[in-house]
Amino acid sequence: MTVTYILPAVNFKEASEFARHSNIQTTAKAYSEILSSRREIPTMLLNNIVDGAIQSQGIKINIPTKNDKIIPINAPVAEKKSQKQAPKAK
């Protein structure tokens, strides 16, 4: 249980040795939930930095949510058909 508290402050090898696990994989399996939260913190910090930079430039962007349809960047773009069509050549 103490490993839960030290994981954010030490590297994984040190935590594994402290817990007296036979290898790092044992520690990884036992504390995988805590490890996933460790990934969330840097991601959140990076997002805040990027958001601040964007806002300082006065740029507004729409961030998609889970329910938004995501269109890949390399997806083909359908051409819009004009309401008026040019007369056919005779």
PyMOL commands that set and color helices and strands:
alter all, ss='L'
color gray80, all
select helices_A, chain A and resi 2-6+12-18+24-30+32-56
alter helices_A, ss='H'
color red, helices_A
deselect
rebuild
show_as cartoon
